[in-house]
Each structure stands twice: as C-alpha cells, then as structure tokens.
Amino acid sequence: MAELQPIEAALKALLADVTPLSAEQIALNDAAGRVLVESVTATLDVPPFDNSAMDGYTLRAMDAGKRLPVSQRIAAGSTARPLAMGTCARIFTGGQIPPGAACVVMQERGTEENGEALIPADVPEGDNVRLQGRDVRQGDVLLNAGERLEAAALGHLAGQGITHVRVCRRPRVALLSTGDEIVDPGTPLQPGHLYNSNRPMLKRLLETFGAEVVQLVSVPDDYAQTVALLNHAAAEADVVVSTGGVSVGEEDHVKAALESLRQLDMWKLAIRPGKPLALGRLPRDDGSQARIVGLPGNPVSGVGGRVAVSTPADGGATGLPCAGGASVPNGHRDLCHRYWPTPALHAGGAALYA
C-alpha cells in the first residue's frame, strides 16, 4: 500500500460498491431532505382551472371600452357561473374565470358605480388570466427518482394532493469518539483532558448529508474494548465513523483493530489537514459488512477528512442524483456529479452510502 494515497483513490474505493439503500414510504410532512426512489407523475393540472391573477373585473375581450353591468361576484374558492352576454363579473385573485370570459382588468383601471363597471378599451384577450395547466400538465413528470425533497419539491407534491412518498431510507451511522482524554461537555475537566468538540460537529455534518446517527459512543484507549465497540457499532449501523486512533501512536487502536481484521482498505491520504484517515470494513455475524471511516482526532483534520472523503457515499446510498468540482476518478465522475450539488457535499458522503 502506498504511503500516501491520493484523494481520487479514496473516492474510488468508497464508490466502488455504493448502492442505494432500501425504500420506505413516509408522510410528506416528514419527507424534507429525503430522496425519492421513484419518479412522480402529475395527476392534476396546475393551475387546475383558469383563474384571475388580479382583483378586478373579468369580461369578454370584445366588451372592453364599455360600461358593463356587474352580473356576479367571484371570490377565490367559489364556483363561477357562465358570464352573461354584455356583462362583466367582479373577480378576486385566484377566482375562477367564468365560461365566456377571456380577460381581467385590474380594479385600479375600472370604475364601478350603481352596479356597472366602466372598462378601459385596451384590455387584450388573456390579460391577467392564469390558464389551466400553465405550470404543470397532467401526465408531466413532476419529480424524478433521485431528487432530494426540499421546499419547492415538497410544494409540488402537496399541490398534487400527495400525502405520502416512497423515499430511500436514511443510512444509519454510529459515531465513535476515541481517547481517554476526551470527555463530554458538562463533565468537570481534569488536567490533560479535552472536551469533545468533534461529536456535535460531525453529528451535524452527518445529519446534513442525510444520515441517521444511531450511536454516539466514547471509546477508551484500549485495544480489546476498541474491537468490541467497533463490532457492536457495525451490528447496528450501515457506516461507522470514528475520530482518533488512526495515526501511528501506541494508543491508536482503530487502525490496529482494522489491520487485525484484515479489513483496512486504505490509510493515509495526500491531503492536509486529514492525512491519517483510515478506510475499511467491519464484518458482521451474518456475513455482511459495515463500512468504517476513521477520521483524525484533531477537529480541523476530522472535518477535513469528513468533507474531503466521506461525503460522496452520503448520496450514493440514498440514490441522490452530484454536481460540483471535486477531483473524482473518471469512472465515478458522473455518479458524483449526479449525487452531490457542491464540492463540499462531494467530498463528505461516500462512506455513508457504501
């Protein structure tokens, strides 16, 4: 194994067997940030009927320039009657254009008195009318499989009356913090100890990339306990992310544990910060494997490794379609550009979805 591996090699190793996780159906109200596993086709036109873009008066275009009786009042949510010949209707924004009407004059340009409205002459047909299906036509592909459901996408789905969607399940991640010197905030700080700043920082990054953090574990500087806790984490999580224990010190047990299992795929990357970064696999009793990414314990190095290596897998397992400019091996460039929309996202997801 080369002493220092390029980041392209790390991404290639992580993406080599990335496959989407299983699908689940969830309520639309709970679907923010999740990724569709199937395309959604519109069953309704949007708007579903011709409606007014303004408060004003709706009429036949040939009646512009006349004084017209106001024959009905159409508020949003009400059903319009056919427009009587030689009349106009008072209409409000979102109101249904009545059969026979073809345009709307905004109320500021019309004058109503004694039940009649004086309409200006220059009102073209279709003016201030939002036509049925202008935004979406029934049968259109509303959203493609692999799209992340953010605000606009959720609005599109709700506008079709959709209440549940099929999405890729979130990858389960165990986050392990190694080192006898690392203690949780709120614990009295003894000489030689440090507060665990990595845990909340990495937890948030993992959640941002779509992961479900299922374990937060403190690992002492002990080889046997390190092996036991790694195996316990692998039994519950798809991916194990550890901080510390991957360098060359006598108390760096994560790398040693992976070497003993013959599951260390890569160690030491040609990046700074974040050089001592371990990639490997943890075998389970059923013959399957969890992926492990061992990050350096230094907070800046850990985040560097997380953002530089561990994100392209965050998208692969959820079926996310990546963009951005991170350097990626040719065989995986298209995948990354489909799955992660920025270089930073590129660089941190690969381990989550492997």
Contacts in CASP RR format, 6 or more apart in sequence:
PFRMAT RR
TARGET T0000
AUTHOR 0000-0000-0000
METHOD contacts of the structure
MODEL  1
MAELQPIEAALKALLADVTPLSAEQIALNDAAGRVLVESVTATLDVPPFD
NSAMDGYTLRAMDAGKRLPVSQRIAAGSTARPLAMGTCARIFTGGQIPPG
AACVVMQERGTEENGEALIPADVPEGDNVRLQGRDVRQGDVLLNAGERLE
AAALGHLAGQGITHVRVCRRPRVALLSTGDEIVDPGTPLQPGHLYNSNRP
MLKRLLETFGAEVVQLVSVPDDYAQTVALLNHAAAEADVVVSTGGVSVGE
EDHVKAALESLRQLDMWKLAIRPGKPLALGRLPRDDGSQARIVGLPGNPV
SGVGGRVAVSTPADGGATGLPCAGGASVPNGHRDLCHRYWPTPALHAGGA
ALYA
1 266 0 8 1.000
1 267 0 8 1.000
3 268 0 8 1.000
4 268 0 8 1.000
4 269 0 8 1.000
4 270 0 8 1.000
4 275 0 8 1.000
5 266 0 8 1.000
5 267 0 8 1.000
5 268 0 8 1.000
5 269 0 8 1.000
5 270 0 8 1.000
6 269 0 8 1.000
6 270 0 8 1.000
7 269 0 8 1.000
7 270 0 8 1.000
7 271 0 8 1.000
7 308 0 8 1.000
7 309 0 8 1.000
7 327 0 8 1.000
7 347 0 8 1.000
8 327 0 8 1.000
8 328 0 8 1.000
8 329 0 8 1.000
9 266 0 8 1.000
9 329 0 8 1.000
10 266 0 8 1.000
10 269 0 8 1.000
10 277 0 8 1.000
10 279 0 8 1.000
10 309 0 8 1.000
10 350 0 8 1.000
11 309 0 8 1.000
11 312 0 8 1.000
11 326 0 8 1.000
11 328 0 8 1.000
11 329 0 8 1.000
11 332 0 8 1.000
11 336 0 8 1.000
11 350 0 8 1.000
12 329 0 8 1.000
12 331 0 8 1.000
12 332 0 8 1.000
13 265 0 8 1.000
13 266 0 8 1.000
13 279 0 8 1.000
14 279 0 8 1.000
14 291 0 8 1.000
14 309 0 8 1.000
14 310 0 8 1.000
14 312 0 8 1.000
14 313 0 8 1.000
14 349 0 8 1.000
14 350 0 8 1.000
14 351 0 8 1.000
14 354 0 8 1.000
15 312 0 8 1.000
15 313 0 8 1.000
15 316 0 8 1.000
15 332 0 8 1.000
15 335 0 8 1.000
15 336 0 8 1.000
15 350 0 8 1.000
15 354 0 8 1.000
17 354 0 8 1.000
18 312 0 8 1.000
18 313 0 8 1.000
18 315 0 8 1.000
18 316 0 8 1.000
18 317 0 8 1.000
18 335 0 8 1.000
18 350 0 8 1.000
18 353 0 8 1.000
18 354 0 8 1.000
19 316 0 8 1.000
19 317 0 8 1.000
19 353 0 8 1.000
20 37 0 8 1.000
20 168 0 8 1.000
20 316 0 8 1.000
20 317 0 8 1.000
20 318 0 8 1.000
20 319 0 8 1.000
20 353 0 8 1.000
21 168 0 8 1.000
21 169 0 8 1.000
21 170 0 8 1.000
21 171 0 8 1.000
21 238 0 8 1.000
21 317 0 8 1.000
21 318 0 8 1.000
21 353 0 8 1.000
22 168 0 8 1.000
22 169 0 8 1.000
23 37 0 8 1.000
23 38 0 8 1.000
23 166 0 8 1.000
23 167 0 8 1.000
23 168 0 8 1.000
23 169 0 8 1.000
24 166 0 8 1.000
24 167 0 8 1.000
24 168 0 8 1.000
24 169 0 8 1.000
25 164 0 8 1.000
25 165 0 8 1.000
25 166 0 8 1.000
25 167 0 8 1.000
26 34 0 8 1.000
26 164 0 8 1.000
26 165 0 8 1.000
26 167 0 8 1.000
27 163 0 8 1.000
27 164 0 8 1.000
28 154 0 8 1.000
28 157 0 8 1.000
28 158 0 8 1.000
28 162 0 8 1.000
28 163 0 8 1.000
28 164 0 8 1.000
28 165 0 8 1.000
31 149 0 8 1.000
31 154 0 8 1.000
31 165 0 8 1.000
31 167 0 8 1.000
32 149 0 8 1.000
32 150 0 8 1.000
32 151 0 8 1.000
32 154 0 8 1.000
33 148 0 8 1.000
33 149 0 8 1.000
33 150 0 8 1.000
33 210 0 8 1.000
34 148 0 8 1.000
34 149 0 8 1.000
34 165 0 8 1.000
34 167 0 8 1.000
34 168 0 8 1.000
34 170 0 8 1.000
34 318 0 8 1.000
35 146 0 8 1.000
35 147 0 8 1.000
35 148 0 8 1.000
35 149 0 8 1.000
35 167 0 8 1.000
35 168 0 8 1.000
35 315 0 8 1.000
35 318 0 8 1.000
35 319 0 8 1.000
35 320 0 8 1.000
36 143 0 8 1.000
36 144 0 8 1.000
36 145 0 8 1.000
36 146 0 8 1.000
36 147 0 8 1.000
36 149 0 8 1.000
36 165 0 8 1.000
36 166 0 8 1.000
36 167 0 8 1.000
36 168 0 8 1.000
37 145 0 8 1.000
37 146 0 8 1.000
37 166 0 8 1.000
37 167 0 8 1.000
37 168 0 8 1.000
37 319 0 8 1.000
38 145 0 8 1.000
38 166 0 8 1.000
39 141 0 8 1.000
39 142 0 8 1.000
39 143 0 8 1.000
39 144 0 8 1.000
39 145 0 8 1.000
40 141 0 8 1.000
40 142 0 8 1.000
40 143 0 8 1.000
40 157 0 8 1.000
40 160 0 8 1.000
40 162 0 8 1.000
40 165 0 8 1.000
41 139 0 8 1.000
41 140 0 8 1.000
41 141 0 8 1.000
41 142 0 8 1.000
42 136 0 8 1.000
42 137 0 8 1.000
42 138 0 8 1.000
42 139 0 8 1.000
42 140 0 8 1.000
42 141 0 8 1.000
42 142 0 8 1.000
42 160 0 8 1.000
43 138 0 8 1.000
43 139 0 8 1.000
43 160 0 8 1.000
44 136 0 8 1.000
44 138 0 8 1.000
44 159 0 8 1.000
44 160 0 8 1.000
44 161 0 8 1.000
45 132 0 8 1.000
45 133 0 8 1.000
45 136 0 8 1.000
45 137 0 8 1.000
45 138 0 8 1.000
46 133 0 8 1.000
46 134 0 8 1.000
46 135 0 8 1.000
46 136 0 8 1.000
46 159 0 8 1.000
46 160 0 8 1.000
47 130 0 8 1.000
47 131 0 8 1.000
47 132 0 8 1.000
47 133 0 8 1.000
47 134 0 8 1.000
47 135 0 8 1.000
48 132 0 8 1.000
48 133 0 8 1.000
49 96 0 8 1.000
49 97 0 8 1.000
49 132 0 8 1.000
50 96 0 8 1.000
50 97 0 8 1.000
50 129 0 8 1.000
50 130 0 8 1.000
50 131 0 8 1.000
50 132 0 8 1.000
51 76 0 8 1.000
51 94 0 8 1.000
51 95 0 8 1.000
51 96 0 8 1.000
51 97 0 8 1.000
51 129 0 8 1.000
51 130 0 8 1.000
52 58 0 8 1.000
52 74 0 8 1.000
52 91 0 8 1.000
52 92 0 8 1.000
52 93 0 8 1.000
52 94 0 8 1.000
52 95 0 8 1.000
52 97 0 8 1.000
52 104 0 8 1.000
52 128 0 8 1.000
52 129 0 8 1.000
52 130 0 8 1.000
53 93 0 8 1.000
53 94 0 8 1.000
53 104 0 8 1.000
53 128 0 8 1.000
53 129 0 8 1.000
53 130 0 8 1.000
54 93 0 8 1.000
54 104 0 8 1.000
54 106 0 8 1.000
54 107 0 8 1.000
54 128 0 8 1.000
55 91 0 8 1.000
55 92 0 8 1.000
55 93 0 8 1.000
55 106 0 8 1.000
55 107 0 8 1.000
56 90 0 8 1.000
56 91 0 8 1.000
56 92 0 8 1.000
56 104 0 8 1.000
56 105 0 8 1.000
56 106 0 8 1.000
56 107 0 8 1.000
56 110 0 8 1.000
57 68 0 8 1.000
57 70 0 8 1.000
57 88 0 8 1.000
57 89 0 8 1.000
57 90 0 8 1.000
57 91 0 8 1.000
57 104 0 8 1.000
57 105 0 8 1.000
57 107 0 8 1.000
57 110 0 8 1.000
57 112 0 8 1.000
57 117 0 8 1.000
57 119 0 8 1.000
58 74 0 8 1.000
58 83 0 8 1.000
58 88 0 8 1.000
58 89 0 8 1.000
58 91 0 8 1.000
58 97 0 8 1.000
58 98 0 8 1.000
58 101 0 8 1.000
58 103 0 8 1.000
58 104 0 8 1.000
58 129 0 8 1.000
59 68 0 8 1.000
59 83 0 8 1.000
59 87 0 8 1.000
59 88 0 8 1.000
59 89 0 8 1.000
59 101 0 8 1.000
59 102 0 8 1.000
59 103 0 8 1.000
59 104 0 8 1.000
59 105 0 8 1.000
59 119 0 8 1.000
59 123 0 8 1.000
60 83 0 8 1.000
60 86 0 8 1.000
60 100 0 8 1.000
60 101 0 8 1.000
60 102 0 8 1.000
60 103 0 8 1.000
61 102 0 8 1.000
61 103 0 8 1.000
61 123 0 8 1.000
61 124 0 8 1.000
61 125 0 8 1.000
61 126 0 8 1.000
63 86 0 8 1.000
63 88 0 8 1.000
63 119 0 8 1.000
64 103 0 8 1.000
64 105 0 8 1.000
64 119 0 8 1.000
64 120 0 8 1.000
64 121 0 8 1.000
64 122 0 8 1.000
64 123 0 8 1.000
65 118 0 8 1.000
65 119 0 8 1.000
65 120 0 8 1.000
65 121 0 8 1.000
65 123 0 8 1.000
66 86 0 8 1.000
66 119 0 8 1.000
67 116 0 8 1.000
67 117 0 8 1.000
67 118 0 8 1.000
67 119 0 8 1.000
68 86 0 8 1.000
68 87 0 8 1.000
68 88 0 8 1.000
68 116 0 8 1.000
68 117 0 8 1.000
68 119 0 8 1.000
69 86 0 8 1.000
69 87 0 8 1.000
69 88 0 8 1.000
69 115 0 8 1.000
69 116 0 8 1.000
70 87 0 8 1.000
70 88 0 8 1.000
70 89 0 8 1.000
70 90 0 8 1.000
70 112 0 8 1.000
70 115 0 8 1.000
70 116 0 8 1.000
70 117 0 8 1.000
71 83 0 8 1.000
71 84 0 8 1.000
71 87 0 8 1.000
71 88 0 8 1.000
71 89 0 8 1.000
72 80 0 8 1.000
72 81 0 8 1.000
72 83 0 8 1.000
72 89 0 8 1.000
72 90 0 8 1.000
72 98 0 8 1.000
73 89 0 8 1.000
73 90 0 8 1.000
73 91 0 8 1.000
74 80 0 8 1.000
74 89 0 8 1.000
74 90 0 8 1.000
74 91 0 8 1.000
74 92 0 8 1.000
74 95 0 8 1.000
74 96 0 8 1.000
74 98 0 8 1.000
75 92 0 8 1.000
75 95 0 8 1.000
76 92 0 8 1.000
76 93 0 8 1.000
76 94 0 8 1.000
76 95 0 8 1.000
77 94 0 8 1.000
77 95 0 8 1.000
77 96 0 8 1.000
78 95 0 8 1.000
78 96 0 8 1.000
79 96 0 8 1.000
80 89 0 8 1.000
80 95 0 8 1.000
80 96 0 8 1.000
80 97 0 8 1.000
80 98 0 8 1.000
80 99 0 8 1.000
81 98 0 8 1.000
82 98 0 8 1.000
82 99 0 8 1.000
82 100 0 8 1.000
83 89 0 8 1.000
83 98 0 8 1.000
83 99 0 8 1.000
83 100 0 8 1.000
83 101 0 8 1.000
88 101 0 8 1.000
88 117 0 8 1.000
88 119 0 8 1.000
89 98 0 8 1.000
89 101 0 8 1.000
90 112 0 8 1.000
90 117 0 8 1.000
91 97 0 8 1.000
91 104 0 8 1.000
94 130 0 8 1.000
97 104 0 8 1.000
97 129 0 8 1.000
102 125 0 8 1.000
102 126 0 8 1.000
102 129 0 8 1.000
103 123 0 8 1.000
103 124 0 8 1.000
103 125 0 8 1.000
103 126 0 8 1.000
103 127 0 8 1.000
103 128 0 8 1.000
103 129 0 8 1.000
104 126 0 8 1.000
104 127 0 8 1.000
104 128 0 8 1.000
104 129 0 8 1.000
105 119 0 8 1.000
105 120 0 8 1.000
105 123 0 8 1.000
105 127 0 8 1.000
105 128 0 8 1.000
106 128 0 8 1.000
109 120 0 8 1.000
110 117 0 8 1.000
110 118 0 8 1.000
110 119 0 8 1.000
110 120 0 8 1.000
111 117 0 8 1.000
111 118 0 8 1.000
112 118 0 8 1.000
136 142 0 8 1.000
136 156 0 8 1.000
142 156 0 8 1.000
142 157 0 8 1.000
142 160 0 8 1.000
143 149 0 8 1.000
143 153 0 8 1.000
143 156 0 8 1.000
143 157 0 8 1.000
144 321 0 8 1.000
145 319 0 8 1.000
146 168 0 8 1.000
146 318 0 8 1.000
146 319 0 8 1.000
146 320 0 8 1.000
146 321 0 8 1.000
147 153 0 8 1.000
147 321 0 8 1.000
148 320 0 8 1.000
149 157 0 8 1.000
149 165 0 8 1.000
149 167 0 8 1.000
157 165 0 8 1.000
167 318 0 8 1.000
168 317 0 8 1.000
168 318 0 8 1.000
168 319 0 8 1.000
169 318 0 8 1.000
170 210 0 8 1.000
170 211 0 8 1.000
170 212 0 8 1.000
170 318 0 8 1.000
171 210 0 8 1.000
171 211 0 8 1.000
171 212 0 8 1.000
171 238 0 8 1.000
171 239 0 8 1.000
171 314 0 8 1.000
171 317 0 8 1.000
171 318 0 8 1.000
171 352 0 8 1.000
171 353 0 8 1.000
172 211 0 8 1.000
172 212 0 8 1.000
172 214 0 8 1.000
172 236 0 8 1.000
172 237 0 8 1.000
172 238 0 8 1.000
172 239 0 8 1.000
173 206 0 8 1.000
173 211 0 8 1.000
173 212 0 8 1.000
173 213 0 8 1.000
173 214 0 8 1.000
173 215 0 8 1.000
173 237 0 8 1.000
173 238 0 8 1.000
173 239 0 8 1.000
173 240 0 8 1.000
173 241 0 8 1.000
173 352 0 8 1.000
174 213 0 8 1.000
174 214 0 8 1.000
174 215 0 8 1.000
174 217 0 8 1.000
174 233 0 8 1.000
174 234 0 8 1.000
174 236 0 8 1.000
174 237 0 8 1.000
174 239 0 8 1.000
174 240 0 8 1.000
174 241 0 8 1.000
175 199 0 8 1.000
175 202 0 8 1.000
175 203 0 8 1.000
175 206 0 8 1.000
175 213 0 8 1.000
175 215 0 8 1.000
175 216 0 8 1.000
175 217 0 8 1.000
175 241 0 8 1.000
175 242 0 8 1.000
175 243 0 8 1.000
176 215 0 8 1.000
176 217 0 8 1.000
176 218 0 8 1.000
176 219 0 8 1.000
176 229 0 8 1.000
176 230 0 8 1.000
176 233 0 8 1.000
176 240 0 8 1.000
176 241 0 8 1.000
176 242 0 8 1.000
176 243 0 8 1.000
177 196 0 8 1.000
177 198 0 8 1.000
177 199 0 8 1.000
177 216 0 8 1.000
177 217 0 8 1.000
177 218 0 8 1.000
177 219 0 8 1.000
177 242 0 8 1.000
177 243 0 8 1.000
177 244 0 8 1.000
178 219 0 8 1.000
178 220 0 8 1.000
178 221 0 8 1.000
178 226 0 8 1.000
178 242 0 8 1.000
178 243 0 8 1.000
178 244 0 8 1.000
178 245 0 8 1.000
178 253 0 8 1.000
178 254 0 8 1.000
178 297 0 8 1.000
179 218 0 8 1.000
179 219 0 8 1.000
179 220 0 8 1.000
179 221 0 8 1.000
179 244 0 8 1.000
179 245 0 8 1.000
179 251 0 8 1.000
180 220 0 8 1.000
180 221 0 8 1.000
180 251 0 8 1.000
181 192 0 8 1.000
181 193 0 8 1.000
181 194 0 8 1.000
182 193 0 8 1.000
182 194 0 8 1.000
182 195 0 8 1.000
182 196 0 8 1.000
182 218 0 8 1.000
183 189 0 8 1.000
183 190 0 8 1.000
183 193 0 8 1.000
183 194 0 8 1.000
183 195 0 8 1.000
183 196 0 8 1.000
184 195 0 8 1.000
184 196 0 8 1.000
184 199 0 8 1.000
184 218 0 8 1.000
185 195 0 8 1.000
185 196 0 8 1.000
186 195 0 8 1.000
187 195 0 8 1.000
189 195 0 8 1.000
196 218 0 8 1.000
197 299 0 8 1.000
198 243 0 8 1.000
198 295 0 8 1.000
198 297 0 8 1.000
198 299 0 8 1.000
198 302 0 8 1.000
199 216 0 8 1.000
199 243 0 8 1.000
201 299 0 8 1.000
201 303 0 8 1.000
202 241 0 8 1.000
202 243 0 8 1.000
202 295 0 8 1.000
202 302 0 8 1.000
202 303 0 8 1.000
202 306 0 8 1.000
203 213 0 8 1.000
203 216 0 8 1.000
205 303 0 8 1.000
205 306 0 8 1.000
205 307 0 8 1.000
205 348 0 8 1.000
206 213 0 8 1.000
206 241 0 8 1.000
206 314 0 8 1.000
206 352 0 8 1.000
207 213 0 8 1.000
209 311 0 8 1.000
209 314 0 8 1.000
209 315 0 8 1.000
209 345 0 8 1.000
209 348 0 8 1.000
209 349 0 8 1.000
209 352 0 8 1.000
210 314 0 8 1.000
210 318 0 8 1.000
210 352 0 8 1.000
211 239 0 8 1.000
211 314 0 8 1.000
211 352 0 8 1.000
214 236 0 8 1.000
214 237 0 8 1.000
215 233 0 8 1.000
215 236 0 8 1.000
215 237 0 8 1.000
217 229 0 8 1.000
217 232 0 8 1.000
217 233 0 8 1.000
219 225 0 8 1.000
219 226 0 8 1.000
219 229 0 8 1.000
219 242 0 8 1.000
220 226 0 8 1.000
221 251 0 8 1.000
221 253 0 8 1.000
222 253 0 8 1.000
223 253 0 8 1.000
223 256 0 8 1.000
223 257 0 8 1.000
226 253 0 8 1.000
226 254 0 8 1.000
226 256 0 8 1.000
226 257 0 8 1.000
227 253 0 8 1.000
227 257 0 8 1.000
227 260 0 8 1.000
230 240 0 8 1.000
230 242 0 8 1.000
230 254 0 8 1.000
230 257 0 8 1.000
230 282 0 8 1.000
230 292 0 8 1.000
231 282 0 8 1.000
233 240 0 8 1.000
233 282 0 8 1.000
233 290 0 8 1.000
234 240 0 8 1.000
234 282 0 8 1.000
234 283 0 8 1.000
234 284 0 8 1.000
234 289 0 8 1.000
234 290 0 8 1.000
234 292 0 8 1.000
235 284 0 8 1.000
235 285 0 8 1.000
237 290 0 8 1.000
238 290 0 8 1.000
238 291 0 8 1.000
238 317 0 8 1.000
238 352 0 8 1.000
238 353 0 8 1.000
239 290 0 8 1.000
239 291 0 8 1.000
239 292 0 8 1.000
239 293 0 8 1.000
239 313 0 8 1.000
239 351 0 8 1.000
239 352 0 8 1.000
239 353 0 8 1.000
239 354 0 8 1.000
240 282 0 8 1.000
240 290 0 8 1.000
240 291 0 8 1.000
240 292 0 8 1.000
240 293 0 8 1.000
241 292 0 8 1.000
241 293 0 8 1.000
241 294 0 8 1.000
241 295 0 8 1.000
241 306 0 8 1.000
241 310 0 8 1.000
241 351 0 8 1.000
242 254 0 8 1.000
242 292 0 8 1.000
242 293 0 8 1.000
242 294 0 8 1.000
242 295 0 8 1.000
243 294 0 8 1.000
243 295 0 8 1.000
243 296 0 8 1.000
243 297 0 8 1.000
243 302 0 8 1.000
244 252 0 8 1.000
244 254 0 8 1.000
244 294 0 8 1.000
244 295 0 8 1.000
244 296 0 8 1.000
244 297 0 8 1.000
245 251 0 8 1.000
245 252 0 8 1.000
245 253 0 8 1.000
245 254 0 8 1.000
245 255 0 8 1.000
245 294 0 8 1.000
245 297 0 8 1.000
246 252 0 8 1.000
246 254 0 8 1.000
246 255 0 8 1.000
246 267 0 8 1.000
246 276 0 8 1.000
246 277 0 8 1.000
246 278 0 8 1.000
246 294 0 8 1.000
246 295 0 8 1.000
246 296 0 8 1.000
246 297 0 8 1.000
247 255 0 8 1.000
247 276 0 8 1.000
247 296 0 8 1.000
248 276 0 8 1.000
254 278 0 8 1.000
254 294 0 8 1.000
255 264 0 8 1.000
255 267 0 8 1.000
255 278 0 8 1.000
258 264 0 8 1.000
258 278 0 8 1.000
258 280 0 8 1.000
258 282 0 8 1.000
258 292 0 8 1.000
261 282 0 8 1.000
261 283 0 8 1.000
263 280 0 8 1.000
263 281 0 8 1.000
263 282 0 8 1.000
263 283 0 8 1.000
263 289 0 8 1.000
263 292 0 8 1.000
264 278 0 8 1.000
264 279 0 8 1.000
264 280 0 8 1.000
265 279 0 8 1.000
265 280 0 8 1.000
265 281 0 8 1.000
266 277 0 8 1.000
266 278 0 8 1.000
266 279 0 8 1.000
266 280 0 8 1.000
267 276 0 8 1.000
267 277 0 8 1.000
267 278 0 8 1.000
267 279 0 8 1.000
268 275 0 8 1.000
268 276 0 8 1.000
268 277 0 8 1.000
269 275 0 8 1.000
269 277 0 8 1.000
269 305 0 8 1.000
269 308 0 8 1.000
269 309 0 8 1.000
271 277 0 8 1.000
271 304 0 8 1.000
271 305 0 8 1.000
271 308 0 8 1.000
273 296 0 8 1.000
273 298 0 8 1.000
273 300 0 8 1.000
273 301 0 8 1.000
273 302 0 8 1.000
273 304 0 8 1.000
273 305 0 8 1.000
274 295 0 8 1.000
274 296 0 8 1.000
274 298 0 8 1.000
274 301 0 8 1.000
274 302 0 8 1.000
274 304 0 8 1.000
274 305 0 8 1.000
274 308 0 8 1.000
275 296 0 8 1.000
275 301 0 8 1.000
276 296 0 8 1.000
276 301 0 8 1.000
277 293 0 8 1.000
277 294 0 8 1.000
277 295 0 8 1.000
277 296 0 8 1.000
277 305 0 8 1.000
277 309 0 8 1.000
278 292 0 8 1.000
278 293 0 8 1.000
278 294 0 8 1.000
279 291 0 8 1.000
279 292 0 8 1.000
279 293 0 8 1.000
279 294 0 8 1.000
279 309 0 8 1.000
279 351 0 8 1.000
280 291 0 8 1.000
280 292 0 8 1.000
280 293 0 8 1.000
281 289 0 8 1.000
281 290 0 8 1.000
281 291 0 8 1.000
281 292 0 8 1.000
282 289 0 8 1.000
282 290 0 8 1.000
282 291 0 8 1.000
282 292 0 8 1.000
283 289 0 8 1.000
284 290 0 8 1.000
291 313 0 8 1.000
291 351 0 8 1.000
291 354 0 8 1.000
292 351 0 8 1.000
293 306 0 8 1.000
293 309 0 8 1.000
293 310 0 8 1.000
293 351 0 8 1.000
295 301 0 8 1.000
295 302 0 8 1.000
295 305 0 8 1.000
295 306 0 8 1.000
295 310 0 8 1.000
296 302 0 8 1.000
296 305 0 8 1.000
305 347 0 8 1.000
305 348 0 8 1.000
306 348 0 8 1.000
307 344 0 8 1.000
307 347 0 8 1.000
307 348 0 8 1.000
308 347 0 8 1.000
308 348 0 8 1.000
309 347 0 8 1.000
309 348 0 8 1.000
309 350 0 8 1.000
309 351 0 8 1.000
310 347 0 8 1.000
310 348 0 8 1.000
310 349 0 8 1.000
310 350 0 8 1.000
310 351 0 8 1.000
310 352 0 8 1.000
311 340 0 8 1.000
311 344 0 8 1.000
311 345 0 8 1.000
311 346 0 8 1.000
311 347 0 8 1.000
311 348 0 8 1.000
311 349 0 8 1.000
311 350 0 8 1.000
311 352 0 8 1.000
312 322 0 8 1.000
312 328 0 8 1.000
312 332 0 8 1.000
312 335 0 8 1.000
312 336 0 8 1.000
312 339 0 8 1.000
312 340 0 8 1.000
312 346 0 8 1.000
312 347 0 8 1.000
312 348 0 8 1.000
312 349 0 8 1.000
312 350 0 8 1.000
313 348 0 8 1.000
313 349 0 8 1.000
313 350 0 8 1.000
313 351 0 8 1.000
313 352 0 8 1.000
313 353 0 8 1.000
313 354 0 8 1.000
314 320 0 8 1.000
314 340 0 8 1.000
314 345 0 8 1.000
314 348 0 8 1.000
314 349 0 8 1.000
314 350 0 8 1.000
314 351 0 8 1.000
314 352 0 8 1.000
314 353 0 8 1.000
315 322 0 8 1.000
315 339 0 8 1.000
315 340 0 8 1.000
315 349 0 8 1.000
315 352 0 8 1.000
315 353 0 8 1.000
316 335 0 8 1.000
316 339 0 8 1.000
316 349 0 8 1.000
316 350 0 8 1.000
316 353 0 8 1.000
317 352 0 8 1.000
317 353 0 8 1.000
317 354 0 8 1.000
318 353 0 8 1.000
319 339 0 8 1.000
319 353 0 8 1.000
320 338 0 8 1.000
320 339 0 8 1.000
320 340 0 8 1.000
321 338 0 8 1.000
321 339 0 8 1.000
322 335 0 8 1.000
322 336 0 8 1.000
322 337 0 8 1.000
322 338 0 8 1.000
322 339 0 8 1.000
322 340 0 8 1.000
322 341 0 8 1.000
322 345 0 8 1.000
322 346 0 8 1.000
323 337 0 8 1.000
323 338 0 8 1.000
323 340 0 8 1.000
323 341 0 8 1.000
323 342 0 8 1.000
324 336 0 8 1.000
324 337 0 8 1.000
324 340 0 8 1.000
324 341 0 8 1.000
324 342 0 8 1.000
324 343 0 8 1.000
324 345 0 8 1.000
324 346 0 8 1.000
325 343 0 8 1.000
325 346 0 8 1.000
326 336 0 8 1.000
326 343 0 8 1.000
326 346 0 8 1.000
326 347 0 8 1.000
328 336 0 8 1.000
328 346 0 8 1.000
336 346 0 8 1.000
340 346 0 8 1.000
340 348 0 8 1.000
340 349 0 8 1.000
END
